[in-house]
Amino acid sequence: MTPKNIELHIDDLLLHGFAHGDRYRIGEAVEQELSRLLVDRGVPESLERGGEVASVDGGAYEVVSGSRVEVVGAQVAKTVYGGLWR
């Protein structure tokens, strides 16, 4: 399998109800999980041909109090990944 270079740019990741300092850790978790999903599960054909996705709605989540920010980031990444296939 030939490695592919993908440029991913996230303009806005809106997070409500989290400590200000958690935003970077959540963002890093989104990036890591989304990268893993793209490598392990593949890239949508439209993106392989150089297409763009203007926006993906990650939805709204109810997070159990005390959830690790890495878990929150992984959940967001899975939803974004699913949105890339629509």
Secondary structure, 3 states (H helix, E strand, C coil): CCCCCCCCCCCCCCCCCCCHHHHHHHHHHHHHHHHHHHHHHCCCHHHHCCCCCCCCCCCCCCCCCCCCHHHHHHHHHHHHHHHHCC
